Amino acid sequence: MRKSAGRTTASGLTAAQRREIAALVAQPDYTIDYSDIPPLTERFWESAVRNPFYRPVNPMSAPRWLGSAAISSRVAALERNKRS
């Protein structure tokens, strides 16, 4: 069965959806109605935990990558070609 929800772009959004998102982005924060959202209490924050799926970037990965033999040999080859 084929759905006919309208033409979509590579991002998967229709033109109407993109217009709606653009209108929401342009809306100032003070116009947003938060009355249907319950306030966060101290009890909530006491039981809050950090995101268990968050994995920080390893700060040593970039220097290790930059110091690898493959990169060093490629940089040396580029330097040789530049001198020629």
N, C-alpha and C positions, 0 to 999 in steps of 0.2 A: 504494500500500500504506500502510495506516495503522498507526502505532506506538501501542501501548497501554502506555506506561511509567508510567502513573499521572497523576493530576491535577497540573499545575504552576501556579505563580504567575507573576506578571508577570516575576519575576527568572529564571524558567526552572528553578527547583529544585523538586523534589518535597518533600513533608513529611518523608520519611525522610532526604533529603539535608540539609535544614535541621537536623534533629535531630543528624545525624552531625557537621555543621560546628559546631554549638553545643557538642557534647561535646568536640570537638578544641580549641575555643577555651577551654573551662573547664579543660582539662588543664594542670597546671603544667609548666614547661619542663624541670625536672629529671627528669621521667618519660619524656622522649623518648629513644629509643634511636638514637644516631648511629653505632653500630658498623659499619654497612654503607656509610657514606659515607667515602671516602678523605680524609685530612687535606690541607689546602692547604699546599703547600711553597713555599720561596723561589722556585723556578723558575716556579711559577704566577704569583706576584706580579711577577716581573721581566718577564713577557710580557703582563701585564694591561693593558687599554686602557679608557679611559672609554667609556661607552655612545655609539656614534656616532649614535643616533637621538634622543638627548636634546636638546631645544631649550629653553633657558632663557626665561622670560617676559621680554619687553622691558619694563624698568622705566619707560620713557617713554610706554608706550601709555596708561596710566591718566591722567596729566596732560594728554596730548594730547586724549584723549576728553573729559575734563572741561572743557577749554578750547574745545571745538568750538562753532561758531556755533549748531548745532542744539540743543545742550544749553543754551547760554546763553539762547537765545530761549525755550525751554521753561521754564526756571527763572524768567525774567522774566514769562512768562504766568501761572505759578503764583503769583508774588508779587502780580501785579495782581488775580487772583481772590481771593487771601486778604484783600486790602484791601477788597474790595467787600462 
